[in-house]
Amino acid sequence: MEKHAKNDVRPPSWQRNKWVATAGVVALVLICRAALLPRWTSLNRFCAAGPTAVHGLVSTTTGHVEVNASSPYGEFPVPNDPFRFLPCTFRTVPPDLNDTGHEQTWAKLFDPNPEHWSWGRPAANTSNVVGGGGGGDKYEGRGVYLCGYLDVALDYTNSSSDKRIARLAVTKYQASGLALNSTAGRAGAGAGAGKKSERTIVIEPGGPGGSGTSYAWRAAETVTQRFSDGKFDVLGWDPRGVNISLPAVACFPYDVDRDRWALFSGQYREVSPSPRAQLEIADAMNDAIFRACWEKYGDLGRFMGTAFVARDMEEIRKALGEDELTGYLVSYGTGIGQTYASMFPDSVGRMILDGTEYVRDHRLLGGFGFTALDNVTNAWHDGFLGECIHAGPKYCTLAQPLNNGTQTVALDDLGDRMGKLMEDLIERPVAGYSETSGPTLITYTAMVSAIYGALYNARSWPGLARMLCELEAGNTTLAATFLENWYYDPTQPCPAIVPKPSTEELTSLVVCADSYDAPQPAEGLDWWLSLWANMTEQSWIAGNSRFYSVFPCRQFIKYWPHPAEVYRGDLDHTLKHPVLLIAETYDPATPLRNGRRLAQEMGKNARLIVHHGYGHSSRDTSNCTDSIAKAFILNGTVPESAETDCYADEKPYLYGHKNETSPAGIKLVGQLHEHPEDPVKEWREHLKELAAMNPRLLPGH
């Protein structure tokens, strides 16, 4: 677990990260289900301190709770705070929905000892490091993480008679930190020290199913620095049904049960002896999953669509007390943002949509899947392979000639080699071995899933290239380690507290609710079989994964035929402020054409940055993109042109290299850094980020 300073504990995330089992270790499932723990616990920076019961759906009342505990920074929760914020510790997890005294329960979680709270990183200025501030405040100059929750109507369309609620988990990074009671007005304490910022940047990482609280823990300090020079607070929330928000939609009692059936029902088309038979299995499993969701949650599936999430975001804006929403919304978060802007045009402030979807696509049956395939092949060919050739063998192992030859590797030849490697895996899995799990199989399904996930983050490419190079040469160790994504240690006893299952079914409920009224094909399963073939033919990398994300919708209306609300209006409403769109040229999930279609429909209400780079959203750093985005968030400045081109500052494989030129003549900048010494460590870091964004992107899933 990361610690920024002595006694500066950063709680693990609320997100319970589940890592998908691979085919070679299915037998372990039956040994001890409770022993299946999250593998990379360093990602969990905010976790529950005990077991969580199945949550009921009840109404609660609100009111101020007097708190006796005090600290040098005052009492929490602060009176009349709608979020009931407490400084984050391991204990600050929202109370159960069936807790009629939830505010009293929550207030008792306040720990008055600031050494137990989660503080931001020390400022670069040495006067602001721990113990460096004057006046006895050892945390002066450091932001603080505050945890809370907000109760909203479960059914906005019928809230007068349906008193059930959803409880949204919220994490806010308060950039100004906190002010000591005795020094709140002290000169030198910093302007606004201990106060809410002028604007709050609301963030959402995507999915559907991505955890905003986890995103806040990972990225809030970076977001406020990137877009506001550290001036604005950052707030992330778990959308309804996700993670620690309640009710949390997990339709399997244990993650291992989901893993078990995913191995059976999620095989890729290319390795299935009979695609039709495989589709029958997957269809039956989807029916069983939705039946389980219905048995466990009843009509809850009617209230999970994007329109309700947009309404929740409006309630967050109101609770912040801000006249307009300031936001940085990514991937599926841009779908929330588009819907929000259309439903609440007068509430739209300085809002950035990065990695843009086009929500009209989501109204089509299968549209969430088949409309996002066109960029994946280019990201693989021009990006992963092409930039490898450009960087050369010093920085990309795959650019080394075969058999220690001297001839320069050509792009088309490298593409053919990787194609053959994949075809060989279709014919027969490769036997592998890793120290952690012993014998294993390197399968086509797991390998393709790993490649697709890597296209989201170009910084993972050197490790993946090395793994593929070694596999091509017959060395399976690295591949076995990369693709082994669960943890089981038979030498350890089963834990006394069974981990809470992850909320993956929420993804299907949202995707299918948003397209519920699309005409059902008369051809039935044959139509879906044809769609599957077309998607995998269009993209062998993403076709299977994207198909499996939409195929459950064949069964959705059997259980929830009429979602309570969907948005079906236009996207060209006159907004209080224009929206800033960022769309990437080589984004494997949200193609540039999405941003251009959205910008065309929104007209004068949007400006588009065409971000020339690799990966999902603008993670491929560009000073051009960042300067426009910062001016927008800080000052409301928008580009004059409807579309602006920005280019990434560096190239993949060459990030951080200095004073050298690649074989292709590309100038290298930054710090000199050779091949990663520990590709497994870097790959695991990549998987952590991928899991937080969307667990379904993990290899083998």
Residue pairs with C-beta under 8 A, 6 or more apart in sequence:
1 9
1 10
1 12
1 41
1 42
1 45
2 10
2 42
2 45
3 9
3 10
4 10
4 119
4 120
4 121
4 122
5 119
5 122
5 129
5 130
6 130
7 115
7 116
8 115
8 118
8 119
8 130
9 89
9 90
9 115
9 116
9 117
9 118
10 45
10 118
10 145
10 217
11 45
11 46
11 47
11 88
11 89
11 90
11 92
11 118
12 41
12 43
12 44
12 45
12 46
12 47
12 90
13 43
13 44
13 45
13 46
13 47
13 211
13 213
13 214
13 217
13 218
13 692
14 46
14 47
14 48
14 93
14 169
14 171
14 211
14 213
14 214
14 238
14 243
14 244
15 43
15 44
15 46
15 211
15 213
15 214
15 243
15 244
15 691
15 692
16 38
16 44
16 47
16 243
16 499
16 500
16 501
16 502
17 38
17 39
17 40
17 43
17 44
17 502
17 688
17 691
17 692
17 695
18 38
18 255
18 258
18 259
18 501
18 502
18 504
18 691
18 695
19 38
19 39
19 40
19 485
19 486
19 487
19 687
19 691
19 698
20 259
20 262
20 485
20 486
20 695
20 698
20 699
20 700
20 701
21 28
21 29
21 256
21 259
21 260
21 262
21 263
21 485
21 486
21 700
22 263
22 440
22 441
22 443
22 446
22 483
22 484
22 485
22 486
22 699
22 700
23 263
23 429
23 441
23 443
23 446
23 700
24 432
24 437
24 439
24 440
24 441
25 437
25 440
25 484
25 486
25 488
26 260
26 263
28 488
28 490
29 36
29 256
29 259
29 260
31 488
31 490
32 488
32 490
32 494
33 254
33 256
33 257
33 498
34 254
34 494
34 495
34 498
34 499
35 488
35 489
35 490
35 492
35 493
35 494
35 495
36 254
36 255
36 256
36 259
36 486
36 487
36 488
36 499
37 487
37 495
37 499
38 44
38 487
38 499
39 485
39 486
39 487
40 684
40 687
40 688
40 691
42 688
43 214
43 688
43 691
43 692
45 214
45 217
45 218
46 88
46 147
46 171
46 213
46 214
46 217
47 90
48 93
48 244
48 500
49 90
49 91
49 93
50 497
51 497
51 498
51 500
52 93
52 96
52 500
53 96
54 296
55 96
55 97
55 98
55 246
55 247
55 248
56 97
56 98
56 247
57 97
57 154
57 164
57 165
57 247
57 300
58 97
58 98
58 100
58 163
58 164
58 165
59 163
59 164
59 165
60 97
60 99
60 100
60 102
60 151
60 165
62 103
62 151
63 103
64 79
64 80
64 103
65 77
65 103
65 104
65 106
65 107
67 75
67 76
67 77
67 107
67 110
69 75
69 110
69 111
69 112
70 112
71 112
71 113
71 114
72 114
72 180
72 181
72 182
73 87
73 114
73 178
73 179
73 180
73 181
73 194
74 178
74 181
75 110
76 85
76 86
76 87
76 110
77 83
77 84
77 85
77 86
77 106
77 107
77 110
77 148
78 85
81 148
82 150
82 319
83 146
83 148
83 149
83 150
83 170
83 172
83 319
84 103
84 106
84 107
84 148
84 149
85 146
85 147
85 148
85 170
85 172
86 92
86 106
86 109
86 110
86 146
86 147
86 148
87 110
87 111
87 114
87 117
87 118
87 144
87 145
87 146
87 147
87 178
88 117
88 118
88 145
88 146
88 147
88 171
89 109
89 111
89 116
89 117
89 118
91 109
91 111
92 109
92 147
93 109
93 169
93 244
94 102
94 106
94 148
94 149
94 167
94 169
94 244
94 245
94 246
95 102
95 105
95 106
95 149
95 167
96 102
96 246
97 165
97 167
97 246
97 247
99 105
106 149
111 117
114 139
114 178
117 144
117 145
118 144
118 145
119 139
119 142
119 143
119 144
119 145
119 177
120 142
120 143
120 144
120 145
120 173
120 175
120 177
120 221
121 142
121 221
122 128
122 129
122 130
122 132
122 141
122 142
123 129
123 141
123 142
125 141
126 132
127 133
127 134
127 141
128 140
128 141
128 142
129 141
130 138
130 139
130 142
131 138
132 140
132 141
133 139
133 140
133 141
134 140
134 188
135 180
135 183
135 186
135 188
135 189
136 180
136 183
137 179
137 180
137 183
137 189
139 177
139 178
140 177
140 189
140 190
140 193
141 177
141 190
142 177
143 173
143 174
143 175
143 176
143 177
143 221
143 224
143 230
144 173
144 174
144 177
144 178
145 171
145 172
145 173
145 174
145 216
145 217
145 220
146 171
146 172
146 173
146 174
147 169
147 170
147 171
147 213
148 170
148 171
148 172
149 167
149 168
149 169
149 170
150 167
150 168
150 170
150 237
150 315
150 316
150 319
151 165
151 166
151 167
151 168
152 165
152 166
152 168
152 240
152 311
152 312
152 315
153 159
153 162
153 164
153 165
153 166
154 162
154 164
154 165
154 166
154 240
154 300
154 303
155 162
155 164
155 302
155 303
155 564
156 308
156 311
156 564
156 565
157 564
157 565
158 564
166 240
166 241
166 245
166 246
166 247
166 303
166 312
167 245
167 246
168 237
168 238
168 239
168 240
168 245
168 312
168 316
169 213
169 237
169 238
169 243
169 244
169 245
169 246
170 213
170 235
170 236
170 237
170 316
171 212
171 213
171 216
171 217
171 220
171 235
171 236
171 237
172 200
172 216
172 233
172 234
172 235
172 236
173 216
173 220
173 221
173 224
173 233
173 234
173 235
174 196
174 197
174 233
175 197
175 224
175 228
175 230
175 231
175 232
175 233
175 234
176 190
176 192
176 193
176 194
176 195
176 197
176 233
177 190
177 193
177 194
178 193
178 194
179 189
179 193
179 194
179 195
183 189
184 193
184 194
196 233
197 231
197 232
197 233
198 231
198 232
199 228
199 232
199 233
199 322
199 326
199 349
199 350
199 633
200 232
200 233
200 234
200 235
200 320
200 322
200 326
201 223
201 224
201 227
201 228
201 232
201 233
201 234
201 235
201 326
201 327
201 328
201 633
202 235
202 236
202 237
202 313
202 316
202 317
202 320
202 325
202 326
202 327
202 328
202 329
203 212
203 215
203 216
203 219
203 220
203 223
203 234
203 235
203 236
203 327
203 328
203 329
203 330
203 333
204 210
204 212
204 215
204 236
204 237
204 239
204 313
204 327
204 329
204 330
204 332
204 333
204 336
205 211
205 212
205 214
205 215
205 236
205 330
205 331
205 333
205 692
205 693
206 330
206 331
206 332
206 333
206 355
206 693
206 694
207 239
207 242
207 331
207 332
207 506
207 507
207 510
207 693
207 694
208 239
208 242
208 306
208 332
208 506
208 507
208 510
208 511
209 242
209 503
209 504
209 506
209 507
209 510
209 694
209 695
209 696
210 242
210 331
210 332
210 333
210 692
210 693
210 694
211 236
211 238
211 242
211 243
211 244
211 692
212 236
212 237
212 238
212 239
212 242
213 236
213 237
213 238
213 243
213 244
214 236
214 243
214 692
215 236
215 692
216 234
216 235
216 236
217 236
218 689
218 692
219 234
220 234
220 236
221 234
223 234
223 328
224 230
224 231
224 232
224 233
224 234
226 626
226 629
226 630
227 328
227 352
227 629
227 630
227 633
227 634
228 630
228 633
228 634
229 630
229 634
231 634
232 326
232 633
235 316
235 320
237 245
237 312
237 316
238 244
238 245
239 245
239 309
239 312
239 336
239 506
240 303
240 304
240 308
240 309
240 312
241 247
241 248
241 249
241 300
241 304
241 503
241 506
241 509
241 510
242 248
242 249
242 503
242 506
243 502
243 503
247 297
247 300
248 500
248 503
249 293
249 297
249 300
249 304
249 503
249 505
249 506
249 509
250 500
250 501
250 502
250 503
250 504
250 505
251 289
251 290
251 292
251 293
251 296
251 297
251 505
252 258
252 289
252 292
252 501
252 505
253 501
254 498
254 501
255 499
255 501
255 502
258 501
258 502
258 504
259 486
261 285
262 701
264 281
264 285
265 281
265 282
265 285
265 286
266 282
266 445
266 548
266 701
267 278
267 445
268 444
268 445
268 448
268 536
268 544
269 275
269 278
269 532
269 533
269 536
269 543
269 544
269 547
270 426
270 444
270 536
270 540
270 544
271 426
271 443
271 444
271 445
272 278
275 529
275 532
275 533
276 525
276 529
279 525
279 528
279 529
279 532
279 551
280 525
282 548
282 551
283 525
283 528
283 551
283 554
283 555
286 508
286 551
286 552
286 554
286 555
287 555
287 558
289 505
289 508
289 552
290 301
290 508
290 552
290 555
290 556
290 558
290 559
291 559
293 300
293 301
293 505
293 509
293 559
294 301
294 559
294 560
299 560
301 509
301 513
301 556
301 559
301 560
301 563
302 513
302 560
302 562
302 563
302 564
303 563
303 564
304 506
304 509
304 510
304 513
304 563
305 510
305 513
305 514
305 563
305 564
305 565
305 566
306 335
306 336
306 339
306 359
306 362
306 510
306 513
306 514
306 566
306 567
307 339
307 343
307 565
307 566
307 567
308 564
308 565
309 336
309 339
309 510
310 336
310 339
310 340
310 343
310 344
310 567
311 343
313 325
313 327
313 336
313 340
314 325
314 340
314 343
314 344
314 347
317 324
317 325
317 347
322 349
323 347
323 349
324 347
324 348
324 349
324 350
324 576
324 577
325 340
325 344
325 347
325 348
325 349
325 351
326 349
326 350
326 351
326 633
327 337
327 349
327 350
327 351
327 352
328 352
328 354
328 633
329 336
329 337
329 351
329 352
329 353
329 354
330 354
330 355
330 617
331 354
331 355
331 357
331 589
331 590
331 616
331 617
331 693
331 694
332 357
333 353
334 353
334 354
334 355
334 356
334 357
334 581
334 590
335 357
335 359
335 362
337 351
337 353
337 579
338 353
338 357
338 358
338 359
338 571
338 598
339 359
339 567
340 347
340 348
341 348
341 351
341 571
341 573
341 575
341 579
341 605
342 567
342 569
342 570
342 571
342 573
343 567
345 573
345 574
345 575
345 576
346 576
347 576
348 575
348 576
348 577
348 579
349 576
349 577
350 577
350 580
350 632
350 633
350 636
351 577
351 579
351 580
352 579
352 580
352 581
352 582
352 629
352 632
352 633
353 579
353 580
353 581
353 582
353 598
354 582
354 617
354 618
355 582
355 583
355 584
355 587
355 589
355 590
355 616
355 617
355 618
356 581
356 582
356 583
356 590
356 594
356 595
356 598
357 372
357 590
357 594
358 371
358 594
358 597
358 598
359 514
359 567
359 571
360 571
360 597
361 367
361 368
361 371
361 372
361 594
362 368
362 511
362 514
362 515
363 514
363 515
363 517
363 518
363 566
363 568
364 371
364 515
364 518
365 515
365 518
365 519
365 520
365 521
365 550
365 553
366 515
366 528
366 531
366 547
366 550
366 553
367 515
367 518
367 550
368 511
368 514
368 515
368 546
368 549
368 550
369 535
369 546
369 547
369 549
369 550
370 531
370 534
370 535
370 538
370 546
370 547
370 550
371 594
372 542
372 546
372 589
372 590
372 591
372 594
373 535
373 538
373 539
373 542
373 543
373 546
374 538
374 591
374 593
375 586
375 587
375 588
375 591
375 592
376 452
376 455
376 539
376 541
376 542
376 588
377 539
377 541
378 586
379 455
379 586
379 587
379 588
379 614
380 451
380 455
380 541
381 411
381 415
382 586
383 455
383 458
383 461
383 586
383 614
383 652
384 451
384 454
384 455
384 458
384 461
384 464
384 465
384 652
385 398
385 411
385 414
385 415
385 418
386 411
387 396
387 458
387 461
387 614
387 651
387 652
387 653
388 396
388 398
388 399
388 414
388 461
388 465
388 652
388 653
389 396
389 399
389 409
389 410
389 411
389 414
389 664
390 651
390 653
390 662
390 663
390 664
390 666
391 399
391 651
391 652
391 653
391 654
391 662
391 663
391 664
391 666
392 399
392 662
392 663
392 664
393 399
393 400
393 401
393 409
394 674
394 675
395 462
395 653
395 654
395 657
395 662
395 674
395 675
396 461
396 462
396 465
396 653
397 462
397 465
397 466
397 469
397 470
397 675
398 409
398 414
398 465
398 466
398 468
398 469
399 409
399 414
400 409
400 469
401 407
401 408
401 409
402 417
408 663
417 472
418 468
421 468
421 471
421 472
422 444
422 447
422 448
422 540
424 430
425 442
425 443
425 444
425 447
426 444
429 441
429 442
429 443
429 444
430 441
430 442
430 471
430 476
430 479
431 439
431 441
431 442
431 476
432 439
432 440
432 441
432 442
432 476
432 477
432 479
432 480
433 439
433 440
433 476
433 477
433 480
434 440
434 477
434 480
434 481
434 484
436 481
436 484
436 487
437 480
437 484
437 488
440 480
440 483
440 484
442 471
442 476
442 479
442 480
442 483
443 483
443 700
445 544
445 700
446 483
446 699
446 700
447 479
447 483
447 699
448 540
448 541
448 544
449 545
449 697
449 698
449 699
449 700
449 701
450 464
450 482
450 483
450 699
450 700
451 464
451 541
452 541
452 542
452 545
452 588
452 697
453 460
453 686
453 687
453 690
453 697
453 698
453 699
454 460
454 461
454 464
454 686
455 541
455 588
455 614
455 615
455 616
456 588
456 589
456 615
456 616
456 690
456 693
456 697
457 615
457 616
457 619
457 686
457 689
457 690
458 613
458 614
458 615
458 619
458 620
458 652
458 655
459 615
459 619
459 652
459 655
459 682
459 686
460 682
460 683
460 686
461 652
461 653
462 653
462 675
462 676
462 679
462 682
463 482
463 676
463 679
463 680
463 682
463 683
463 686
464 482
464 683
465 653
466 478
466 675
466 676
466 679
467 478
467 479
467 482
467 679
467 683
468 479
470 476
470 477
470 478
470 479
471 478
471 479
478 679
478 680
481 680
482 680
482 683
482 699
483 699
483 700
485 687
485 698
485 699
485 700
502 695
504 695
504 696
507 549
507 694
507 696
508 549
508 552
508 553
508 556
509 556
509 560
511 549
511 550
511 552
511 553
512 552
512 553
512 556
512 557
513 556
513 560
513 563
513 566
514 566
515 550
515 553
516 553
516 556
516 557
516 560
516 561
516 562
516 563
516 566
517 566
520 557
521 527
521 528
523 530
525 554
528 551
528 554
531 547
532 543
532 544
532 547
532 551
535 542
535 543
535 544
535 546
535 547
536 543
536 544
536 547
537 543
539 546
541 588
542 588
545 696
545 697
545 701
549 696
570 601
571 598
571 601
571 602
572 601
572 602
572 603
572 605
573 605
574 605
575 605
577 636
578 604
578 605
578 606
578 607
578 638
579 602
579 605
579 606
579 607
580 606
580 607
580 609
580 628
580 629
580 632
580 638
581 595
581 598
581 599
581 602
581 606
581 607
581 608
581 609
582 595
582 608
582 609
582 611
582 617
582 618
582 625
582 629
583 590
583 591
583 592
583 594
583 595
583 596
583 608
583 609
583 610
583 611
584 590
584 592
584 611
584 612
584 613
584 614
584 615
584 616
584 617
584 618
584 620
585 592
585 610
585 611
585 612
585 613
586 613
586 614
586 615
587 615
587 616
587 617
588 615
588 616
589 616
590 616
590 617
592 610
595 608
595 610
596 608
596 643
598 606
599 606
599 607
599 608
599 642
599 643
606 642
607 638
607 639
607 641
607 642
607 643
607 644
608 642
608 643
608 644
609 618
609 625
609 628
609 629
609 639
609 643
609 644
609 645
609 646
610 643
610 644
610 645
610 646
611 618
611 620
611 622
611 625
611 646
611 648
612 622
612 645
612 646
612 647
612 648
613 620
613 622
613 647
613 648
614 620
614 648
614 652
616 693
618 625
620 648
620 650
620 652
621 648
621 649
621 650
622 646
622 647
622 648
622 649
623 649
624 646
624 647
625 646
628 639
628 644
628 646
631 637
632 638
649 669
650 656
650 668
650 669
650 670
651 662
651 666
654 662
654 666
654 668
655 670
655 673
656 670
656 671
656 672
656 673
657 668
657 669
657 670
657 671
657 672
657 673
658 668
658 669
658 670
658 671
658 672
659 668
659 672
660 668
660 672
661 667
661 668
662 668
676 682
687 698
687 699
690 697
690 698
691 697
691 698
695 701
